[in-house]
Amino acid sequence: MLSTSISDFRKDIKSYFDRVTENFETLIINRGKDKGVVIMSLSEYNSLLSTQHELSSTENERRLDSAIEKLKQGNSYSKNLLEE
């Protein structure tokens, strides 16, 4: 996670944007006491929204937890979705 002031951000916007998009970094721009802005890449943002959607219902959350437990216990199998 990167952190900077608004002044430093203004001086080198392109460099900060490059670091965020190329290195999957999150940038926090401090704007005073208890204020700030977070900048992240579009792919990270989309991933965050997808995770939020998957955990939006208790049923989805229960299924994901169950699947994780099965993987940890070795009770899983692989299946090809497309035949070649």
Biopython code that builds the backbone (N, CA, C, O; Angstrom):
import numpy as np
from Bio.PDB.StructureBuilder import StructureBuilder

atoms = [
    (1, "MET", "N", (0.855, -1.170, 0.000)),
    (1, "MET", "CA", (0.000, 0.000, 0.000)),
    (1, "MET", "C", (0.898, 1.229, 0.000)),
    (1, "MET", "O", (1.835, 1.331, 0.792)),
    (2, "LEU", "N", (0.606, 2.136, -0.876)),
    (2, "LEU", "CA", (1.336, 3.393, -0.972)),
    (2, "LEU", "C", (0.553, 4.487, -0.262)),
    (2, "LEU", "O", (-0.671, 4.425, -0.155)),
    (3, "SER", "N", (1.269, 5.474, 0.215)),
    (3, "SER", "CA", (0.619, 6.608, 0.855)),
    (3, "SER", "C", (1.386, 7.877, 0.487)),
    (3, "SER", "O", (2.617, 7.880, 0.453)),
    (4, "THR", "N", (0.656, 8.943, 0.215)),
    (4, "THR", "CA", (1.295, 10.197, -0.144)),
    (4, "THR", "C", (0.396, 11.369, 0.210)),
    (4, "THR", "O", (-0.769, 11.196, 0.566)),
    (5, "SER", "N", (0.954, 12.551, 0.105)),
    (5, "SER", "CA", (0.162, 13.768, 0.306)),
    (5, "SER", "C", (-0.387, 14.231, -1.033)),
    (5, "SER", "O", (0.084, 13.805, -2.088)),
    (6, "ILE", "N", (-1.357, 15.080, -0.987)),
    (6, "ILE", "CA", (-1.935, 15.611, -2.225)),
    (6, "ILE", "C", (-0.891, 16.396, -3.022)),
    (6, "ILE", "O", (-0.895, 16.372, -4.253)),
    (7, "SER", "N", (0.001, 17.090, -2.314)),
    (7, "SER", "CA", (1.052, 17.873, -2.986)),
    (7, "SER", "C", (2.003, 16.978, -3.757)),
    (7, "SER", "O", (2.309, 17.236, -4.921)),
    (8, "ASP", "N", (2.471, 15.919, -3.101)),
    (8, "ASP", "CA", (3.381, 14.998, -3.788)),
    (8, "ASP", "C", (2.679, 14.269, -4.926)),
    (8, "ASP", "O", (3.283, 14.013, -5.967)),
    (9, "PHE", "N", (1.409, 13.933, -4.731)),
    (9, "PHE", "CA", (0.644, 13.271, -5.779)),
    (9, "PHE", "C", (0.557, 14.152, -7.022)),
    (9, "PHE", "O", (0.743, 13.677, -8.143)),
    (10, "ARG", "N", (0.275, 15.432, -6.817)),
    (10, "ARG", "CA", (0.181, 16.368, -7.955)),
    (10, "ARG", "C", (1.482, 16.447, -8.735)),
    (10, "ARG", "O", (1.471, 16.583, -9.958)),
    (11, "LYS", "N", (2.607, 16.363, -8.025)),
    (11, "LYS", "CA", (3.914, 16.501, -8.664)),
    (11, "LYS", "C", (4.234, 15.336, -9.593)),
    (11, "LYS", "O", (4.964, 15.496, -10.571)),
    (12, "ASP", "N", (3.686, 14.162, -9.282)),
    (12, "ASP", "CA", (4.085, 12.982, -10.040)),
    (12, "ASP", "C", (2.905, 12.027, -10.257)),
    (12, "ASP", "O", (3.004, 10.835, -9.967)),
    (13, "ILE", "N", (1.801, 12.553, -10.764)),
    (13, "ILE", "CA", (0.584, 11.764, -10.950)),
    (13, "ILE", "C", (0.833, 10.531, -11.811)),
    (13, "ILE", "O", (0.417, 9.432, -11.445)),
    (14, "LYS", "N", (1.502, 10.694, -12.945)),
    (14, "LYS", "CA", (1.716, 9.574, -13.854)),
    (14, "LYS", "C", (2.465, 8.438, -13.166)),
    (14, "LYS", "O", (2.088, 7.276, -13.319)),
    (15, "SER", "N", (3.497, 8.742, -12.425)),
    (15, "SER", "CA", (4.271, 7.717, -11.736)),
    (15, "SER", "C", (3.410, 6.958, -10.727)),
    (15, "SER", "O", (3.487, 5.733, -10.637)),
    (16, "TYR", "N", (2.598, 7.681, -9.977)),
    (16, "TYR", "CA", (1.705, 7.027, -9.011)),
    (16, "TYR", "C", (0.693, 6.128, -9.720)),
    (16, "TYR", "O", (0.458, 4.999, -9.289)),
    (17, "PHE", "N", (0.100, 6.618, -10.792)),
    (17, "PHE", "CA", (-0.864, 5.804, -11.542)),
    (17, "PHE", "C", (-0.201, 4.555, -12.114)),
    (17, "PHE", "O", (-0.786, 3.472, -12.087)),
    (18, "ASP", "N", (1.028, 4.704, -12.635)),
    (18, "ASP", "CA", (1.757, 3.556, -13.166)),
    (18, "ASP", "C", (1.991, 2.513, -12.083)),
    (18, "ASP", "O", (1.798, 1.321, -12.322)),
    (19, "ARG", "N", (2.402, 2.941, -10.905)),
    (19, "ARG", "CA", (2.659, 2.003, -9.808)),
    (19, "ARG", "C", (1.377, 1.292, -9.379)),
    (19, "ARG", "O", (1.395, 0.098, -9.080)),
    (20, "VAL", "N", (0.271, 2.023, -9.351)),
    (20, "VAL", "CA", (-1.003, 1.425, -8.950)),
    (20, "VAL", "C", (-1.450, 0.374, -9.962)),
    (20, "VAL", "O", (-1.859, -0.721, -9.577)),
    (21, "THR", "N", (-1.375, 0.696, -11.243)),
    (21, "THR", "CA", (-1.877, -0.235, -12.259)),
    (21, "THR", "C", (-0.917, -1.378, -12.554)),
    (21, "THR", "O", (-1.368, -2.493, -12.816)),
    (22, "GLU", "N", (0.371, -1.143, -12.522)),
    (22, "GLU", "CA", (1.336, -2.176, -12.886)),
    (22, "GLU", "C", (1.661, -3.121, -11.734)),
    (22, "GLU", "O", (1.964, -4.292, -11.965)),
    (23, "ASN", "N", (1.604, -2.636, -10.514)),
    (23, "ASN", "CA", (2.013, -3.441, -9.352)),
    (23, "ASN", "C", (0.852, -3.818, -8.445)),
    (23, "ASN", "O", (1.065, -4.321, -7.342)),
    (24, "PHE", "N", (-0.373, -3.578, -8.900)),
    (24, "PHE", "CA", (-1.570, -3.863, -8.108)),
    (24, "PHE", "C", (-1.486, -3.228, -6.712)),
    (24, "PHE", "O", (-1.914, -3.817, -5.719)),
    (25, "GLU", "N", (-0.937, -2.040, -6.665)),
    (25, "GLU", "CA", (-0.825, -1.290, -5.415)),
    (25, "GLU", "C", (-2.118, -0.532, -5.152)),
    (25, "GLU", "O", (-2.886, -0.249, -6.072)),
    (26, "THR", "N", (-2.344, -0.211, -3.900)),
    (26, "THR", "CA", (-3.416, 0.692, -3.509)),
    (26, "THR", "C", (-2.751, 1.967, -3.020)),
    (26, "THR", "O", (-1.800, 1.911, -2.241)),
    (27, "LEU", "N", (-3.235, 3.102, -3.465)),
    (27, "LEU", "CA", (-2.650, 4.389, -3.102)),
    (27, "LEU", "C", (-3.619, 5.155, -2.221)),
    (27, "LEU", "O", (-4.793, 5.312, -2.558)),
    (28, "ILE", "N", (-3.120, 5.628, -1.092)),
    (28, "ILE", "CA", (-3.908, 6.484, -0.216)),
    (28, "ILE", "C", (-3.329, 7.888, -0.296)),
    (28, "ILE", "O", (-2.138, 8.096, -0.065)),
    (29, "ILE", "N", (-4.187, 8.847, -0.625)),
    (29, "ILE", "CA", (-3.776, 10.248, -0.669)),
    (29, "ILE", "C", (-4.363, 10.916, 0.567)),
    (29, "ILE", "O", (-5.578, 11.056, 0.703)),
    (30, "ASN", "N", (-3.477, 11.321, 1.455)),
    (30, "ASN", "CA", (-3.911, 11.971, 2.691)),
    (30, "ASN", "C", (-4.337, 13.402, 2.407)),
    (30, "ASN", "O", (-3.655, 14.139, 1.695)),
    (31, "ARG", "N", (-5.485, 13.787, 2.980)),
    (31, "ARG", "CA", (-6.008, 15.133, 2.742)),
    (31, "ARG", "C", (-6.327, 15.825, 4.060)),
    (31, "ARG", "O", (-7.284, 16.596, 4.134)),
    (32, "GLY", "N", (-5.557, 15.566, 5.080)),
    (32, "GLY", "CA", (-5.795, 16.171, 6.376)),
    (32, "GLY", "C", (-6.211, 15.122, 7.377)),
    (32, "GLY", "O", (-6.256, 13.932, 7.065)),
    (33, "LYS", "N", (-6.513, 15.563, 8.574)),
    (33, "LYS", "CA", (-6.854, 14.641, 9.651)),
    (33, "LYS", "C", (-8.110, 13.834, 9.318)),
    (33, "LYS", "O", (-9.171, 14.390, 9.034)),
    (34, "ASP", "N", (-7.961, 12.525, 9.360)),
    (34, "ASP", "CA", (-9.064, 11.586, 9.126)),
    (34, "ASP", "C", (-9.752, 11.755, 7.773)),
    (34, "ASP", "O", (-10.916, 11.383, 7.619)),
    (35, "LYS", "N", (-9.044, 12.309, 6.799)),
    (35, "LYS", "CA", (-9.596, 12.440, 5.454)),
    (35, "LYS", "C", (-8.590, 11.895, 4.461)),
    (35, "LYS", "O", (-7.379, 12.018, 4.644)),
    (36, "GLY", "N", (-9.108, 11.297, 3.419)),
    (36, "GLY", "CA", (-8.219, 10.774, 2.400)),
    (36, "GLY", "C", (-8.985, 10.201, 1.240)),
    (36, "GLY", "O", (-10.213, 10.117, 1.254)),
    (37, "VAL", "N", (-8.235, 9.810, 0.237)),
    (37, "VAL", "CA", (-8.785, 9.234, -0.976)),
    (37, "VAL", "C", (-7.985, 7.971, -1.279)),
    (37, "VAL", "O", (-6.765, 7.941, -1.112)),
    (38, "VAL", "N", (-8.685, 6.931, -1.725)),
    (38, "VAL", "CA", (-8.022, 5.685, -2.093)),
    (38, "VAL", "C", (-8.106, 5.519, -3.604)),
    (38, "VAL", "O", (-9.168, 5.692, -4.203)),
    (39, "ILE", "N", (-6.983, 5.183, -4.206)),
    (39, "ILE", "CA", (-6.931, 4.925, -5.639)),
    (39, "ILE", "C", (-6.448, 3.494, -5.828)),
    (39, "ILE", "O", (-5.448, 3.079, -5.243)),
    (40, "MET", "N", (-7.182, 2.741, -6.662)),
    (40, "MET", "CA", (-6.789, 1.371, -6.984)),
    (40, "MET", "C", (-7.030, 1.127, -8.460)),
    (40, "MET", "O", (-7.754, 1.874, -9.119)),
    (41, "SER", "N", (-6.416, 0.074, -8.969)),
    (41, "SER", "CA", (-6.595, -0.241, -10.382)),
    (41, "SER", "C", (-8.020, -0.728, -10.627)),
    (41, "SER", "O", (-8.703, -1.174, -9.706)),
    (42, "LEU", "N", (-8.448, -0.638, -11.860)),
    (42, "LEU", "CA", (-9.785, -1.084, -12.233)),
    (42, "LEU", "C", (-9.948, -2.583, -11.979)),
    (42, "LEU", "O", (-11.007, -3.019, -11.529)),
    (43, "SER", "N", (-8.924, -3.363, -12.259)),
    (43, "SER", "CA", (-9.025, -4.809, -12.035)),
    (43, "SER", "C", (-9.171, -5.122, -10.548)),
    (43, "SER", "O", (-9.927, -6.024, -10.186)),
    (44, "GLU", "N", (-8.468, -4.399, -9.679)),
    (44, "GLU", "CA", (-8.609, -4.598, -8.239)),
    (44, "GLU", "C", (-10.007, -4.195, -7.774)),
    (44, "GLU", "O", (-10.610, -4.867, -6.938)),
    (45, "TYR", "N", (-10.507, -3.109, -8.316)),
    (45, "TYR", "CA", (-11.852, -2.645, -7.968)),
    (45, "TYR", "C", (-12.903, -3.677, -8.385)),
    (45, "TYR", "O", (-13.805, -3.998, -7.611)),
    (46, "ASN", "N", (-12.781, -4.192, -9.611)),
    (46, "ASN", "CA", (-13.729, -5.199, -10.088)),
    (46, "ASN", "C", (-13.662, -6.468, -9.238)),
    (46, "ASN", "O", (-14.689, -7.088, -8.959)),
    (47, "SER", "N", (-12.476, -6.845, -8.836)),
    (47, "SER", "CA", (-12.309, -8.007, -7.970)),
    (47, "SER", "C", (-12.972, -7.786, -6.618)),
    (47, "SER", "O", (-13.607, -8.690, -6.076)),
    (48, "LEU", "N", (-12.826, -6.605, -6.085)),
    (48, "LEU", "CA", (-13.453, -6.257, -4.810)),
    (48, "LEU", "C", (-14.971, -6.320, -4.909)),
    (48, "LEU", "O", (-15.632, -6.845, -4.013)),
    (49, "LEU", "N", (-15.528, -5.786, -5.999)),
    (49, "LEU", "CA", (-16.980, -5.849, -6.197)),
    (49, "LEU", "C", (-17.468, -7.281, -6.361)),
    (49, "LEU", "O", (-18.532, -7.642, -5.858)),
    (50, "SER", "N", (-16.697, -8.086, -7.057)),
    (50, "SER", "CA", (-17.065, -9.485, -7.245)),
    (50, "SER", "C", (-17.089, -10.221, -5.904)),
    (50, "SER", "O", (-18.010, -10.990, -5.628)),
    (51, "THR", "N", (-16.089, -9.984, -5.089)),
    (51, "THR", "CA", (-16.041, -10.603, -3.759)),
    (51, "THR", "C", (-17.209, -10.137, -2.909)),
    (51, "THR", "O", (-17.830, -10.935, -2.208)),
    (52, "GLN", "N", (-17.504, -8.864, -2.968)),
    (52, "GLN", "CA", (-18.632, -8.328, -2.205)),
    (52, "GLN", "C", (-19.935, -9.005, -2.637)),
    (52, "GLN", "O", (-20.774, -9.342, -1.803)),
    (53, "HIS", "N", (-20.092, -9.196, -3.935)),
    (53, "HIS", "CA", (-21.298, -9.858, -4.439)),
    (53, "HIS", "C", (-21.367, -11.301, -3.943)),
    (53, "HIS", "O", (-22.420, -11.761, -3.502)),
    (54, "GLU", "N", (-20.237, -12.014, -4.017)),
    (54, "GLU", "CA", (-20.216, -13.419, -3.590)),
    (54, "GLU", "C", (-20.561, -13.563, -2.109)),
    (54, "GLU", "O", (-21.137, -14.571, -1.700)),
    (55, "LEU", "N", (-20.214, -12.566, -1.312)),
    (55, "LEU", "CA", (-20.473, -12.634, 0.125)),
    (55, "LEU", "C", (-21.719, -11.859, 0.540)),
    (55, "LEU", "O", (-21.939, -11.616, 1.727)),
    (56, "SER", "N", (-22.533, -11.472, -0.438)),
    (56, "SER", "CA", (-23.688, -10.613, -0.146)),
    (56, "SER", "C", (-24.843, -11.353, 0.515)),
    (56, "SER", "O", (-25.720, -10.724, 1.108)),
    (57, "SER", "N", (-24.855, -12.670, 0.421)),
    (57, "SER", "CA", (-25.923, -13.422, 1.087)),
    (57, "SER", "C", (-25.300, -14.484, 1.989)),
    (57, "SER", "O", (-24.200, -14.966, 1.722)),
    (58, "THR", "N", (-25.990, -14.836, 3.029)),
    (58, "THR", "CA", (-25.462, -15.852, 3.948)),
    (58, "THR", "C", (-25.365, -17.210, 3.262)),
    (58, "THR", "O", (-24.487, -18.006, 3.594)),
    (59, "GLU", "N", (-26.248, -17.482, 2.317)),
    (59, "GLU", "CA", (-26.201, -18.754, 1.582)),
    (59, "GLU", "C", (-24.935, -18.843, 0.738)),
    (59, "GLU", "O", (-24.260, -19.872, 0.742)),
    (60, "ASN", "N", (-24.610, -17.777, 0.018)),
    (60, "ASN", "CA", (-23.374, -17.758, -0.769)),
    (60, "ASN", "C", (-22.157, -17.914, 0.140)),
    (60, "ASN", "O", (-21.235, -18.672, -0.164)),
    (61, "GLU", "N", (-22.165, -17.201, 1.240)),
    (61, "GLU", "CA", (-21.036, -17.259, 2.176)),
    (61, "GLU", "C", (-20.877, -18.683, 2.729)),
    (61, "GLU", "O", (-19.756, -19.177, 2.854)),
    (62, "ARG", "N", (-21.986, -19.335, 3.057)),
    (62, "ARG", "CA", (-21.947, -20.698, 3.580)),
    (62, "ARG", "C", (-21.367, -21.664, 2.542)),
    (62, "ARG", "O", (-20.556, -22.528, 2.875)),
    (63, "ARG", "N", (-21.792, -21.512, 1.277)),
    (63, "ARG", "CA", (-21.280, -22.388, 0.218)),
    (63, "ARG", "C", (-19.785, -22.193, 0.001)),
    (63, "ARG", "O", (-19.049, -23.162, -0.181)),
    (64, "LEU", "N", (-19.337, -20.940, 0.020)),
    (64, "LEU", "CA", (-17.908, -20.680, -0.152)),
    (64, "LEU", "C", (-17.101, -21.259, 1.011)),
    (64, "LEU", "O", (-16.054, -21.870, 0.799)),
    (65, "ASP", "N", (-17.587, -21.067, 2.235)),
    (65, "ASP", "CA", (-16.895, -21.620, 3.403)),
    (65, "ASP", "C", (-16.820, -23.141, 3.315)),
    (65, "ASP", "O", (-15.794, -23.734, 3.651)),
    (66, "SER", "N", (-17.896, -23.770, 2.866)),
    (66, "SER", "CA", (-17.932, -25.222, 2.714)),
    (66, "SER", "C", (-16.913, -25.675, 1.668)),
    (66, "SER", "O", (-16.206, -26.660, 1.880)),
    (67, "ALA", "N", (-16.836, -24.979, 0.568)),
    (67, "ALA", "CA", (-15.888, -25.328, -0.487)),
    (67, "ALA", "C", (-14.445, -25.170, -0.003)),
    (67, "ALA", "O", (-13.590, -25.997, -0.321)),
    (68, "ILE", "N", (-14.179, -24.133, 0.750)),
    (68, "ILE", "CA", (-12.832, -23.920, 1.294)),
    (68, "ILE", "C", (-12.459, -25.048, 2.240)),
    (68, "ILE", "O", (-11.336, -25.551, 2.199)),
    (69, "GLU", "N", (-13.379, -25.441, 3.076)),
    (69, "GLU", "CA", (-13.134, -26.551, 4.003)),
    (69, "GLU", "C", (-12.855, -27.849, 3.252)),
    (69, "GLU", "O", (-11.956, -28.598, 3.632)),
    (70, "LYS", "N", (-13.607, -28.124, 2.198)),
    (70, "LYS", "CA", (-13.379, -29.330, 1.401)),
    (70, "LYS", "C", (-11.987, -29.316, 0.783)),
    (70, "LYS", "O", (-11.310, -30.344, 0.763)),
    (71, "LEU", "N", (-11.552, -28.160, 0.279)),
    (71, "LEU", "CA", (-10.213, -28.045, -0.292)),
    (71, "LEU", "C", (-9.148, -28.294, 0.762)),
    (71, "LEU", "O", (-8.173, -29.003, 0.509)),
    (72, "LYS", "N", (-9.327, -27.716, 1.942)),
    (72, "LYS", "CA", (-8.352, -27.890, 3.025)),
    (72, "LYS", "C", (-8.246, -29.349, 3.452)),
    (72, "LYS", "O", (-7.162, -29.820, 3.795)),
    (73, "GLN", "N", (-9.359, -30.060, 3.432)),
    (73, "GLN", "CA", (-9.387, -31.455, 3.861)),
    (73, "GLN", "C", (-9.013, -32.419, 2.734)),
    (73, "GLN", "O", (-8.905, -33.625, 2.958)),
    (74, "GLY", "N", (-8.817, -31.897, 1.540)),
    (74, "GLY", "CA", (-8.463, -32.735, 0.405)),
    (74, "GLY", "C", (-9.643, -33.473, -0.194)),
    (74, "GLY", "O", (-9.457, -34.447, -0.923)),
    (75, "ASN", "N", (-10.842, -33.030, 0.099)),
    (75, "ASN", "CA", (-12.056, -33.657, -0.416)),
    (75, "ASN", "C", (-12.571, -32.917, -1.652)),
    (75, "ASN", "O", (-13.730, -32.507, -1.707)),
    (76, "SER", "N", (-11.703, -32.757, -2.626)),
    (76, "SER", "CA", (-12.109, -32.048, -3.838)),
    (76, "SER", "C", (-11.637, -32.839, -5.050)),
    (76, "SER", "O", (-10.844, -33.773, -4.926)),
    (77, "TYR", "N", (-12.121, -32.465, -6.197)),
    (77, "TYR", "CA", (-11.714, -33.132, -7.428)),
    (77, "TYR", "C", (-11.674, -32.100, -8.540)),
    (77, "TYR", "O", (-12.257, -31.022, -8.433)),
    (78, "SER", "N", (-10.983, -32.448, -9.594)),
    (78, "SER", "CA", (-10.833, -31.579, -10.744)),
    (78, "SER", "C", (-11.718, -32.087, -11.866)),
    (78, "SER", "O", (-11.879, -33.293, -12.053)),
    (79, "LYS", "N", (-12.284, -31.157, -12.602)),
    (79, "LYS", "CA", (-13.153, -31.544, -13.715)),
    (79, "LYS", "C", (-12.918, -30.586, -14.871)),
    (79, "LYS", "O", (-12.918, -29.371, -14.676)),
    (80, "ASN", "N", (-12.720, -31.114, -16.066)),
    (80, "ASN", "CA", (-12.564, -30.278, -17.249)),
    (80, "ASN", "C", (-13.917, -29.738, -17.664)),
    (80, "ASN", "O", (-14.891, -30.487, -17.751)),
    (81, "LEU", "N", (-13.979, -28.457, -17.916)),
    (81, "LEU", "CA", (-15.240, -27.849, -18.322)),
    (81, "LEU", "C", (-15.451, -27.930, -19.835)),
    (81, "LEU", "O", (-16.586, -27.987, -20.307)),
    (82, "LEU", "N", (-14.370, -27.934, -20.576)),
    (82, "LEU", "CA", (-14.451, -28.032, -22.031)),
    (82, "LEU", "C", (-13.604, -29.198, -22.503)),
    (82, "LEU", "O", (-12.484, -29.400, -22.035)),
    (83, "GLU", "N", (-14.138, -29.944, -23.413)),
    (83, "GLU", "CA", (-13.355, -31.038, -23.994)),
    (83, "GLU", "C", (-12.554, -30.513, -25.160)),
    (83, "GLU", "O", (-13.035, -29.715, -25.964)),
    (84, "GLU", "N", (-11.330, -30.973, -25.236)),
    (84, "GLU", "CA", (-10.458, -30.521, -26.329)),
    (84, "GLU", "C", (-10.356, -31.542, -27.413)),
    (84, "GLU", "O", (-9.662, -31.321, -28.406)),
]
sb = StructureBuilder()
sb.init_structure("model")
sb.init_model(0)
sb.init_chain("A")
sb.init_seg("    ")
for serial, (resi, resn, name, xyz) in enumerate(atoms, 1):
    if name == "N":
        sb.init_residue(resn, " ", resi, " ")
    sb.init_atom(name, np.array(xyz, "f"), 0.0, 1.0, " ", f" {name:<3s}", serial, name[0])
structure = sb.get_structure()
